[in-house]
Amino acid sequence: MLLGTLEAGGTKMVMGLADEDCRILKRESCPTRMPEETLADILDFFRPLGIDALGIATFGPVDLRPGSPGFGSIINTPKLAWRGFPLYSRLREALGVPCAIDTDVNGAALAEARMGAVRGLENCVYFTVGTGIGGGVLSGGRLVHGLIHPEWGHTPISRHPEDPLTRGVCPYHENCAEGLAAGPSMQARWGVPAQELPEGHFAWELEAYYLAQLCITAMMTVSPERIVLGGGVMSHASLYPMVREKANQLLGGYLASPTPEEMDAFIVPPALWPDSGLIGGALLAKDMLKQ
């Protein structure tokens, strides 16, 4: 069994070939440009490989409503050229193989649950913090969908009173997680990319404050057994203990579990980074073939 996997991102597309155990055998990437030229690069990678199925873990929002005429199409994305693009149907028709599609963060959540930092558990949230913020949810061993899919990045959060950014950078919302805590907000606030900010800069305290709010919202709503924080901003490793500390403060001792002592094992980095989404796509393809 050969599985194709595509992690479709707003900045780049990562294509992979996996075996039946979802081990990545080959990969390539290309920048995300206009839809047609980007699609041509994706097809050039997959066509010679003889894959049995393709799993797509994509940026969103994406139409995941069963029976929808636009199923698998990118919808209200800020990347205007991609709005309405039928990613799923175009790939399925061009490759002539069964395809499965979900969000990139749902794919990452599935991968971490099956093979990574959440192995052995059935309930988790995976947050990615980079150019945007997204969240995937696994509940009772199943990926969560609804009217569309969870949009954690646009969850309202409280602005820090000392934040020099008086409004989040999200064009839709004044104070949402993505607008206040994703990479572009850090650049707008401090004038440099997050990776250039030194240790001890107030930026990291602000970031921890916002991400802790996001974690608390997940804890109080979907009650995960573990939260995984991934994405480029989380490459600043000292953020993890700061987020845990802020989360404990915000909890105020309300929840019986996790206790403050358990928080180190509750908010964790991904074990499969940077391949969580790519492995997730392979798992989507494998599950679809089984069904």
Backbone as numpy.savetxt, mean C-alpha at the origin, in Angstrom:
# Nx Ny Nz CAx CAy CAz Cx Cy Cz
3.94 -24.29 -12.82 3.10 -23.10 -12.82 3.98 -21.85 -12.82
3.73 -20.98 -13.77 4.43 -19.70 -13.83 3.42 -18.57 -13.64
3.71 -17.71 -12.69 2.79 -16.65 -12.34 3.40 -15.30 -12.71
2.64 -14.49 -13.42 3.04 -13.12 -13.66 2.52 -12.25 -12.55
3.29 -11.24 -12.17 2.86 -10.32 -11.13 3.25 -8.90 -11.52
2.32 -7.99 -11.33 2.56 -6.59 -11.65 2.22 -5.74 -10.44
3.21 -5.00 -9.94 2.95 -3.99 -8.93 2.89 -2.66 -9.67
1.68 -2.19 -9.88 1.45 -0.99 -10.69 1.44 0.23 -9.77
2.45 1.04 -9.87 2.57 2.21 -9.01 2.43 3.50 -9.79
2.15 4.56 -9.08 2.01 5.85 -9.72 3.32 6.41 -10.25
4.45 5.93 -9.71 5.77 6.39 -10.14 6.44 5.38 -11.07
6.31 4.09 -10.75 6.91 3.07 -11.60 6.07 1.80 -11.58
6.25 1.00 -12.63 5.64 -0.32 -12.74 6.72 -1.36 -12.52
6.44 -2.32 -11.64 7.37 -3.41 -11.39 6.73 -4.70 -11.87
7.37 -5.35 -12.85 6.86 -6.60 -13.41 7.70 -7.75 -12.89
7.04 -8.86 -12.57 7.79 -10.00 -12.06 7.25 -11.32 -12.58
8.12 -12.33 -12.53 7.76 -13.71 -12.83 8.01 -14.52 -11.57
7.02 -15.30 -11.14 7.13 -16.06 -9.91 6.80 -17.52 -10.16
7.36 -18.40 -9.31 7.01 -19.82 -9.39 5.77 -20.09 -8.54
5.38 -21.34 -8.44 4.13 -21.68 -7.73 4.22 -21.42 -6.23
5.45 -21.26 -5.71 5.62 -20.88 -4.31 5.72 -19.37 -4.13
5.46 -18.65 -5.21 5.49 -17.18 -5.24 6.88 -16.60 -4.96
7.89 -17.37 -5.31 9.26 -16.84 -5.28 9.51 -16.09 -6.57
10.06 -14.90 -6.46 10.28 -14.06 -7.63 11.50 -14.57 -8.39
11.30 -14.95 -9.65 12.36 -15.50 -10.49 13.00 -14.45 -11.38
12.24 -13.45 -11.73 12.72 -12.43 -12.66 11.91 -11.16 -12.42
12.55 -10.01 -12.61 11.81 -8.75 -12.45 12.41 -7.68 -13.35
11.58 -6.74 -13.71 12.00 -5.53 -14.41 11.08 -4.40 -13.97
11.51 -3.18 -14.18 10.64 -2.05 -13.87 10.72 -1.02 -14.99
9.70 -0.20 -15.05 9.69 0.91 -16.01 8.96 2.08 -15.36
9.28 3.29 -15.74 8.56 4.45 -15.16 7.11 4.47 -15.64
6.23 4.95 -14.77 4.83 5.10 -15.13 4.68 6.40 -15.92
4.37 6.24 -17.21 4.24 7.40 -18.10 2.78 7.48 -18.55
2.55 7.81 -19.79 1.19 7.77 -20.32 0.73 6.32 -20.41
-0.55 6.06 -20.27 -1.01 4.67 -20.20 -0.57 3.78 -21.35
-0.72 4.22 -22.58 -0.43 3.32 -23.70 1.05 2.96 -23.78
1.94 3.92 -23.60 3.36 3.59 -23.70 3.81 2.77 -22.50
3.22 2.99 -21.34 3.55 2.18 -20.18 3.06 0.76 -20.37
1.84 0.61 -20.88 1.28 -0.71 -21.14 2.15 -1.50 -22.12
2.69 -0.83 -23.12 3.56 -1.51 -24.09 4.78 -2.12 -23.41
5.39 -1.41 -22.47 6.54 -1.95 -21.73 6.14 -3.16 -20.89
4.97 -3.09 -20.26 4.50 -4.20 -19.43 4.29 -5.45 -20.28
3.65 -5.28 -21.42 3.39 -6.42 -22.30 4.67 -6.99 -22.89
5.63 -6.15 -23.20 6.93 -6.64 -23.71 7.61 -7.56 -22.69
7.41 -7.28 -21.41 8.00 -8.14 -20.38 7.27 -9.48 -20.30
5.95 -9.46 -20.26 5.20 -10.69 -19.97 5.01 -11.61 -21.18
4.91 -11.07 -22.37 4.53 -11.90 -23.52 5.47 -13.08 -23.77
6.78 -12.93 -23.65 7.64 -14.08 -23.95 7.70 -15.15 -22.84
7.08 -14.92 -21.69 7.33 -15.76 -20.52 6.43 -16.98 -20.40
5.32 -17.00 -21.11 4.42 -18.14 -21.03 3.76 -18.29 -19.67
3.31 -17.19 -19.11 2.70 -17.25 -17.77 1.32 -17.92 -17.84
0.94 -18.53 -16.72 -0.37 -19.19 -16.61 -1.44 -18.23 -16.11
-1.05 -17.20 -15.41 -1.99 -16.23 -14.87 -1.22 -14.98 -14.49
-1.95 -13.87 -14.33 -1.35 -12.60 -13.94 -2.09 -12.04 -12.74
-1.34 -11.63 -11.72 -1.90 -10.92 -10.59 -1.46 -9.47 -10.63
-2.41 -8.56 -10.46 -2.15 -7.13 -10.56 -2.42 -6.49 -9.20
-1.39 -5.89 -8.61 -1.54 -5.12 -7.37 -1.30 -3.66 -7.75
-2.36 -2.88 -7.81 -2.28 -1.57 -8.45 -2.54 -0.39 -7.52
-1.98 0.75 -7.91 -2.35 2.01 -7.26 -3.82 2.28 -7.56
-4.41 3.16 -6.81 -5.83 3.40 -6.98 -6.15 4.89 -6.93
-7.40 5.18 -6.72 -8.50 4.25 -6.52 -8.74 3.40 -7.78
-9.27 2.19 -7.55 -9.55 1.27 -8.64 -10.93 0.67 -8.42
-11.65 0.44 -9.50 -13.00 -0.14 -9.43 -12.87 -1.64 -9.20
-13.26 -2.09 -8.01 -13.19 -3.52 -7.67 -14.57 -4.11 -7.40
-15.62 -3.45 -7.88 -16.98 -3.95 -7.67 -17.26 -5.10 -8.62
-17.55 -6.30 -8.09 -17.87 -7.43 -8.97 -19.07 -7.09 -9.87
-18.95 -7.40 -11.13 -20.04 -7.13 -12.07 -20.06 -5.73 -12.62
-19.19 -4.86 -12.14 -19.16 -3.50 -12.66 -18.61 -3.49 -14.08
-19.20 -2.72 -14.99 -18.65 -2.64 -16.36 -17.25 -2.04 -16.38
-16.90 -1.30 -15.32 -15.55 -0.73 -15.25 -14.62 -1.49 -14.33
-14.95 -2.75 -14.05 -14.12 -3.52 -13.11 -12.65 -3.49 -13.53
-11.78 -3.19 -12.57 -10.36 -3.18 -12.84 -9.85 -1.91 -13.50
-10.70 -0.88 -13.57 -10.27 0.39 -14.16 -9.82 1.34 -13.06
-8.81 2.12 -13.35 -8.36 3.17 -12.44 -9.42 4.27 -12.45
-9.77 4.76 -11.26 -10.83 5.77 -11.25 -10.29 7.14 -10.84
-10.65 7.68 -9.70 -10.41 9.10 -9.42 -8.99 9.41 -8.95
-8.01 9.02 -9.75 -6.61 9.25 -9.39 -6.17 10.67 -9.76
-5.24 11.25 -8.97 -4.67 12.54 -9.38 -3.86 12.46 -10.68
-3.47 11.23 -11.09 -2.77 11.07 -12.37 -3.83 11.09 -13.47
-4.10 12.28 -13.98 -5.28 12.50 -14.82 -5.31 11.60 -16.05
-4.15 11.32 -16.66 -4.13 10.50 -17.87 -4.60 9.07 -17.61
-4.53 8.64 -16.35 -4.90 7.26 -16.01 -6.34 7.14 -15.55
-7.04 8.24 -15.38 -8.43 8.15 -14.94 -9.28 7.42 -15.98
-9.95 6.37 -15.53 -10.79 5.59 -16.42 -10.05 4.54 -17.23
-8.73 4.43 -17.06 -7.99 3.46 -17.87 -8.32 2.04 -17.43
-8.75 1.18 -18.36 -9.16 -0.20 -18.02 -7.97 -1.15 -17.89
-7.18 -0.98 -16.86 -5.93 -1.72 -16.71 -6.16 -3.23 -16.73
-7.11 -3.71 -15.97 -7.38 -5.15 -15.88 -7.79 -5.74 -17.22
-8.78 -5.13 -17.87 -9.28 -5.72 -19.12 -8.26 -5.63 -20.23
-7.49 -4.56 -20.28 -6.47 -4.43 -21.33 -5.40 -5.51 -21.19
-4.96 -5.76 -19.96 -3.93 -6.78 -19.75 -4.48 -8.18 -20.00
-5.68 -8.45 -19.54 -6.27 -9.78 -19.75 -6.45 -10.07 -21.23
-6.95 -9.09 -21.96 -7.17 -9.31 -23.40 -5.85 -9.46 -24.16
-4.86 -8.64 -23.81 -3.59 -8.66 -24.54 -2.78 -9.93 -24.26
-2.85 -10.44 -23.03 -2.05 -11.61 -22.67 -2.81 -12.92 -22.83
-4.14 -12.87 -22.83 -4.93 -14.07 -23.02 -4.82 -15.08 -21.89
-4.60 -14.59 -20.67 -4.52 -15.49 -19.52 -5.45 -14.97 -18.43
-5.84 -15.82 -17.48 -6.66 -15.34 -16.37 -5.92 -14.28 -15.56
-6.64 -13.27 -15.11 -6.04 -12.18 -14.35 -6.82 -11.93 -13.06
-6.11 -11.52 -12.03 -6.71 -11.09 -10.77 -6.18 -9.70 -10.47
-7.00 -8.88 -9.82 -6.57 -7.52 -9.51 -7.04 -7.11 -8.13
-6.21 -6.35 -7.45 -6.56 -5.74 -6.17 -5.65 -4.53 -6.00
-5.82 -3.82 -4.89 -4.95 -2.67 -4.64 -3.54 -3.14 -4.29
-2.58 -2.26 -4.49 -1.19 -2.60 -4.16 -1.04 -2.87 -2.67
-1.77 -2.12 -1.84 -1.64 -2.31 -0.40 -2.36 -3.56 0.08
-3.47 -3.93 -0.56 -4.08 -5.21 -0.24 -3.15 -6.36 -0.62
-2.49 -6.23 -1.77 -1.52 -7.24 -2.16 -0.40 -7.36 -1.15
0.10 -6.23 -0.69 1.18 -6.24 0.30 0.70 -6.85 1.62
-0.53 -6.52 2.03 -1.08 -7.11 3.25 -1.17 -8.62 3.13
-1.63 -9.10 1.99 -1.74 -10.54 1.76 -0.37 -11.21 1.82
0.63 -10.59 1.19 1.97 -11.16 1.18 2.56 -11.23 2.58
2.43 -10.16 3.34 2.99 -10.15 4.69 2.27 -11.15 5.60
0.98 -11.37 5.36 0.23 -12.33 6.17 0.59 -13.77 5.83
0.80 -14.04 4.56 1.09 -15.41 4.15 2.57 -15.78 4.33
3.45 -14.78 4.08 4.86 -15.13 3.98 5.79 -14.22 4.77
5.26 -13.22 5.45 6.14 -12.21 6.05 5.87 -11.90 7.50
5.73 -10.62 7.80 5.71 -10.13 9.18 4.44 -10.46 9.93
3.40 -10.95 9.24 2.13 -11.25 9.90 1.81 -12.74 9.78
2.78 -13.53 9.42 2.55 -14.96 9.19 1.95 -15.60 10.45
0.92 -16.40 10.24 0.26 -17.07 11.35 -0.93 -16.32 11.91
-1.15 -15.08 11.46 -2.28 -14.29 11.92 -3.26 -14.07 10.77
-4.50 -13.77 11.10 -5.53 -13.61 10.08 -6.09 -12.19 9.99
-5.56 -11.29 10.82 -6.09 -9.93 10.85 -4.94 -8.93 10.91
-4.82 -8.11 9.88 -3.73 -7.14 9.87 -4.11 -5.94 9.02
-3.39 -4.86 9.23 -3.46 -3.69 8.34 -2.04 -3.41 7.86
-1.90 -3.18 6.58 -0.62 -2.79 5.98 -0.77 -1.36 5.48
0.04 -0.46 6.03 0.08 0.92 5.57 1.36 1.15 4.78
1.24 1.80 3.64 2.42 2.25 2.92 2.47 3.77 3.00
3.65 4.29 3.32 3.83 5.72 3.51 4.95 6.17 2.56
4.57 6.79 1.48 5.55 7.23 0.49 5.02 8.47 -0.22
4.95 8.39 -1.55 4.39 9.49 -2.33 2.95 9.74 -1.92
2.26 8.68 -1.57 0.92 8.76 -1.00 0.86 7.88 0.23
-0.32 7.75 0.79 -0.54 6.81 1.90 -1.72 5.94 1.52
-1.52 4.64 1.64 -2.60 3.69 1.39 -2.60 2.63 2.46
-3.70 1.91 2.57 -3.79 0.86 3.57 -4.58 -0.32 3.05
-4.05 -1.51 3.29 -4.75 -2.74 2.95 -5.15 -3.47 4.22
-6.29 -4.14 4.19 -6.82 -4.80 5.37 -7.08 -6.27 5.08
-6.56 -7.12 5.95 -6.89 -8.54 5.94 -7.69 -8.81 7.20
-8.90 -9.33 7.06 -9.78 -9.59 8.20 -10.31 -11.01 8.10
-10.05 -11.81 9.13 -10.48 -13.20 9.09 -9.86 -13.97 7.95
-8.66 -13.56 7.54 -7.96 -14.23 6.46 -8.37 -13.78 5.07
-9.29 -12.82 4.97 -9.78 -12.35 3.68 -9.47 -10.87 3.50
-9.13 -10.48 2.28 -8.91 -9.07 1.98 -10.24 -8.32 1.99
-10.22 -7.13 2.55 -11.45 -6.36 2.73 -11.74 -5.49 1.51
-12.96 -5.64 1.00 -13.50 -4.76 -0.03 -14.88 -4.32 0.44
-15.43 -3.35 -0.22 -16.78 -2.92 0.11 -17.36 -2.26 -1.10
-17.83 -1.03 -0.92 -18.34 -0.30 -2.06 -17.24 -0.15 -3.11
-16.01 0.17 -2.66 -14.82 0.03 -3.52 -13.75 -0.71 -2.70
-12.93 0.04 -1.99 -11.89 -0.55 -1.15 -11.53 0.50 -0.11
-10.90 0.09 1.00 -10.54 1.09 2.02 -9.62 2.18 1.46
-9.83 3.40 1.91 -9.02 4.56 1.49 -8.42 5.20 2.74
-7.49 4.50 3.35 -6.92 4.95 4.61 -6.18 6.27 4.50
-5.59 6.53 3.35 -4.82 7.76 3.21 -5.66 9.01 3.35
-6.96 8.89 3.13 -7.83 10.06 3.20 -8.68 10.07 4.47
-8.24 9.30 5.46 -8.86 9.35 6.78 -8.55 10.70 7.44
-9.54 11.39 7.97 -9.26 12.66 8.66 -8.42 12.44 9.91
-7.44 13.28 10.13 -6.64 13.25 11.35 -6.51 14.67 11.89
-6.07 14.78 13.13 -5.93 16.09 13.76 -4.56 16.68 13.45
-4.56 17.93 13.02 -3.31 18.62 12.72 -2.58 18.96 14.02
-1.27 18.75 14.02 -0.44 19.10 15.17 -0.42 20.62 15.33
-0.60 21.13 16.54 -0.67 22.60 16.71 0.61 23.33 16.33
1.74 22.63 16.27 3.00 23.28 15.91 3.43 22.96 14.48
2.54 22.38 13.71 2.85 22.07 12.32 2.92 23.36 11.51
4.06 23.66 10.87 4.15 24.87 10.05 3.30 24.81 8.80
2.86 23.61 8.40 1.99 23.46 7.24 0.54 23.68 7.72
-0.05 24.79 7.31 -1.36 25.14 7.84 -2.50 24.37 7.18
-2.21 23.75 6.02 -3.19 22.91 5.34 -2.46 21.76 4.67
-3.04 20.57 4.74 -2.44 19.43 4.06 -2.38 19.64 2.56
-1.49 18.89 1.89 -1.30 19.08 0.45 -2.31 18.31 -0.40
-3.16 17.50 0.21 -4.19 16.79 -0.54 -5.14 17.80 -1.19
-5.41 17.67 -2.50 -6.32 18.63 -3.15 -7.78 18.44 -2.75
-8.09 17.30 -2.12 -9.48 17.00 -1.78 -9.83 17.35 -0.33
-8.86 17.19 0.59 -9.16 17.31 2.01 -8.14 18.21 2.71
-8.62 18.95 3.68 -7.75 19.89 4.39 -6.78 19.16 5.31
-7.27 18.19 6.07 -6.43 17.50 7.06 -6.66 15.99 7.00
-6.15 15.35 5.97 -6.20 13.89 5.91 -4.78 13.35 6.07
-4.68 12.04 6.32 -3.38 11.44 6.58 -2.41 11.66 5.42
-2.87 11.44 4.20 -1.99 11.60 3.05 -1.55 13.06 2.90
-2.47 13.98 3.11 -2.15 15.38 2.94 -1.19 15.92 3.98
-1.13 15.29 5.15 -0.27 15.78 6.23 0.97 14.92 6.47
0.97 13.65 6.00 2.06 12.76 6.39 2.77 12.05 5.24
2.27 12.14 4.02 2.98 11.50 2.90 4.20 12.33 2.51
5.04 11.74 1.67 6.28 12.39 1.26 6.11 13.81 0.74
5.13 14.08 -0.16 4.98 15.44 -0.67 4.67 16.47 0.41
3.97 16.08 1.48 3.70 17.03 2.55 4.98 17.39 3.29
5.87 16.41 3.45 7.14 16.67 4.12 8.00 17.62 3.28
8.00 17.39 1.98 8.75 18.28 1.08 8.17 19.70 1.12
6.82 19.80 1.10 6.19 21.11 1.13 6.47 21.84 2.45
6.53 21.09 3.51 6.70 21.68 4.85 8.14 22.13 5.09
9.11 21.33 4.66 10.51 21.60 5.02 11.39 22.00 3.83
10.87 21.89 2.61 11.63 22.32 1.45 12.63 21.32 0.92
12.70 20.14 1.53 13.61 19.08 1.06 12.87 17.75 1.15
13.29 16.74 0.37 12.67 15.42 0.48 12.90 14.82 1.86
12.02 13.91 2.26 12.09 13.29 3.58 13.45 12.65 3.84
14.02 12.02 2.80 15.28 11.30 3.01 16.46 12.23 3.32
16.28 13.53 3.09 17.36 14.48 3.38 17.23 15.13 4.75
16.16 14.82 5.46 15.96 15.41 6.79 16.80 14.67 7.82
17.55 15.37 8.65 18.45 14.71 9.59 17.72 14.08 10.78
18.42 13.16 11.42 17.93 12.57 12.67 17.73 13.69 13.69
16.65 13.60 14.47 16.39 14.60 15.48 15.61 15.81 14.99
15.36 15.90 13.68 14.57 17.01 13.14 13.13 16.88 13.63
12.49 18.01 13.88 11.10 18.01 14.34 10.17 17.32 13.35
10.61 17.21 12.10 9.80 16.54 11.09 9.39 15.14 11.52
10.31 14.44 12.17 10.03 13.04 12.52 9.05 12.93 13.68
9.09 13.88 14.60 8.09 13.89 15.66 6.69 14.14 15.09
6.61 15.08 14.14 5.33 15.34 13.48 4.83 14.10 12.75
5.74 13.47 12.02 5.37 12.29 11.23 4.86 11.17 12.15
5.55 10.96 13.25 5.12 9.93 14.20 3.75 10.25 14.77
3.51 11.52 15.04 2.22 11.95 15.59 1.09 11.61 14.61
1.30 11.89 13.33 0.26 11.63 12.34 0.08 10.14 12.07
1.17 9.40 11.96 1.06 7.97 11.69 0.47 7.22 12.88
0.76 7.68 14.09 0.17 7.06 15.27 -1.35 7.23 15.25
-1.83 8.40 14.82 -3.28 8.60 14.71 -3.90 7.60 13.73
-3.21 7.38 12.62 -3.69 6.43 11.63 -3.76 5.03 12.23
-2.72 4.66 12.96 -2.69 3.33 13.60 -3.81 3.18 14.62
-4.04 4.23 15.41 -5.10 4.18 16.42 -6.47 4.03 15.76
-6.68 4.74 14.66 -7.94 4.61 13.94 -8.16 3.16 13.49
-7.10 2.53 12.98 -7.22 1.13 12.57 -7.51 0.22 13.77
-6.84 0.48 14.88 -7.03 -0.34 16.07 -8.46 -0.25 16.59
-9.03 0.93 16.51 -10.37 1.14 17.06 -11.49 0.73 16.09
-11.15 0.47 14.83 -12.18 0.14 13.84 -12.11 -1.31 13.39
-11.00 -1.73 12.80 -10.91 -3.10 12.27 -10.16 -4.05 13.20
-9.62 -3.54 14.30 -9.00 -4.35 15.34 -7.99 -5.38 14.81
-6.94 -4.91 14.15 -5.94 -5.85 13.61 -5.12 -6.49 14.72
-4.57 -7.65 14.40 -3.64 -8.30 15.32 -2.22 -7.77 15.15
-1.98 -7.10 14.03 -0.68 -6.48 13.79 -0.84 -5.40 12.74
-0.04 -4.35 12.85 0.01 -3.28 11.86 1.41 -3.24 11.27
1.48 -3.25 9.95 2.75 -3.19 9.24 2.86 -1.81 8.59
3.96 -1.12 8.83 4.22 0.18 8.22 5.36 0.05 7.21
5.04 0.25 5.94 6.06 0.17 4.89 6.08 1.44 4.06
6.83 1.43 2.98 6.94 2.58 2.10 8.22 3.36 2.34
8.53 4.24 1.39 9.81 4.94 1.41 10.05 5.79 2.64
9.03 6.47 3.15 9.22 7.32 4.32 9.63 6.48 5.53
9.16 5.23 5.60 9.47 4.37 6.74 10.89 3.79 6.68
11.65 4.14 5.64 13.06 3.74 5.63 13.85 4.47 6.71
13.27 5.52 7.28 13.84 6.20 8.45 13.48 5.35 9.67
14.37 4.42 10.01 14.05 3.37 10.97 13.65 3.88 12.35
14.15 5.03 12.75 13.82 5.53 14.09 12.36 5.97 14.21
11.63 5.99 13.07 10.21 6.33 13.12 9.41 5.27 13.87
9.82 4.01 13.76 9.01 2.94 14.37 8.86 3.11 15.88
9.94 3.26 16.64 9.73 3.47 18.08 8.97 4.75 18.40
9.13 5.78 17.57 8.42 7.03 17.81 6.91 6.85 17.59
6.55 6.12 16.54 5.13 5.86 16.27 4.53 5.03 17.40
5.26 4.02 17.85 4.76 3.18 18.95 4.54 4.01 20.21
5.48 4.88 20.52 5.37 5.71 21.72 4.15 6.64 21.62
3.99 7.28 20.45 2.86 8.18 20.27 1.54 7.40 20.32
1.53 6.20 19.75 0.31 5.39 19.78 -0.07 5.04 21.21
0.91 4.67 22.01 0.63 4.38 23.42 0.06 5.60 24.14
0.60 6.77 23.85 0.10 7.99 24.46 -1.35 8.25 24.06
-1.63 8.09 22.77 -2.98 8.36 22.28 -4.00 7.33 22.79
-3.55 6.10 22.99 -4.46 5.07 23.52 -4.89 5.39 24.95
-4.01 5.99 25.70 -4.35 6.36 27.07 -4.70 5.19 27.96
-4.17 4.00 27.63 -4.44 2.83 28.45 -5.80 2.21 28.24
-6.53 2.64 27.19 -7.90 2.18 27.01 -7.99 0.71 26.61
-7.16 0.27 25.67 -7.26 -1.10 25.18 -6.50 -2.07 26.08
-7.08 -3.23 26.30 -6.40 -4.26 27.09 -5.24 -4.86 26.30
-5.36 -4.83 24.98 -4.31 -5.39 24.12 -4.31 -4.58 22.82
-3.13 -4.21 22.31 -1.80 -4.51 22.86 -1.47 -3.61 24.06
-0.75 -4.19 24.99 -0.23 -3.40 26.10 0.96 -2.58 25.61
1.38 -1.56 26.37 2.58 -0.81 25.96 3.78 -1.71 25.72
3.89 -2.78 26.49 5.03 -3.70 26.34 4.91 -4.52 25.05
3.70 -4.71 24.57 3.48 -5.51 23.36 3.57 -4.68 22.07
3.68 -3.37 22.21 3.60 -2.50 21.03 4.76 -2.73 20.06
5.93 -3.11 20.56 7.07 -3.36 19.67 6.77 -4.47 18.66
5.98 -5.45 19.07 5.63 -6.56 18.19 4.32 -6.34 17.47
3.68 -5.19 17.75 2.38 -4.92 17.15 2.50 -3.98 15.94
3.28 -2.92 16.05 3.55 -2.02 14.91 4.94 -2.34 14.41
5.03 -2.92 13.22 6.28 -3.52 12.77 6.60 -3.13 11.32
7.85 -3.26 10.92 8.21 -3.07 9.52 7.85 -4.31 8.70
7.71 -4.17 7.39 7.43 -5.35 6.55 8.65 -6.25 6.47
8.40 -7.55 6.45 9.50 -8.51 6.31 9.89 -8.70 4.85
9.00 -8.36 3.93 9.22 -8.65 2.50 9.57 -7.41 1.69
9.69 -6.26 2.35 10.03 -5.02 1.65 11.35 -5.15 0.91
11.46 -4.70 -0.35 10.47 -3.92 -1.12 9.58 -4.75 -2.03
9.50 -6.06 -1.78 8.77 -6.94 -2.68 7.39 -7.34 -2.19
6.89 -6.69 -1.12 5.59 -7.10 -0.58 4.50 -7.06 -1.64
4.41 -5.96 -2.38 3.37 -5.84 -3.40 3.56 -6.80 -4.55
4.80 -7.02 -4.96 5.09 -7.94 -6.07 4.73 -9.37 -5.68
5.10 -9.79 -4.49 4.74 -11.13 -4.01 3.22 -11.22 -3.84
2.62 -10.13 -3.39 1.17 -10.11 -3.26 0.47 -10.33 -4.59
0.99 -9.75 -5.65 0.41 -9.97 -6.98 0.49 -11.43 -7.38
1.62 -12.08 -7.08 1.77 -13.51 -7.39 0.76 -14.34 -6.60
0.54 -13.97 -5.34 -0.44 -14.68 -4.52 -1.86 -14.49 -5.05
-2.17 -13.29 -5.52 -3.48 -13.06 -6.12 -3.69 -13.97 -7.33
-2.66 -14.08 -8.17 -2.75 -14.94 -9.34 -2.91 -16.41 -8.95
-2.15 -16.86 -7.98 -2.21 -18.25 -7.53 -3.58 -18.57 -6.94
-4.10 -17.68 -6.08 -5.41 -17.91 -5.48 -6.50 -17.97 -6.53
-6.39 -17.10 -7.53 -7.41 -17.07 -8.57 -7.41 -18.37 -9.37
-6.23 -18.93 -9.66 -6.16 -20.20 -10.37 -6.75 -21.34 -9.54
-6.50 -21.31 -8.25 -7.07 -22.35 -7.37 -8.59 -22.32 -7.38
-9.14 -21.10 -7.42 -10.59 -20.96 -7.40 -11.23 -21.39 -8.71
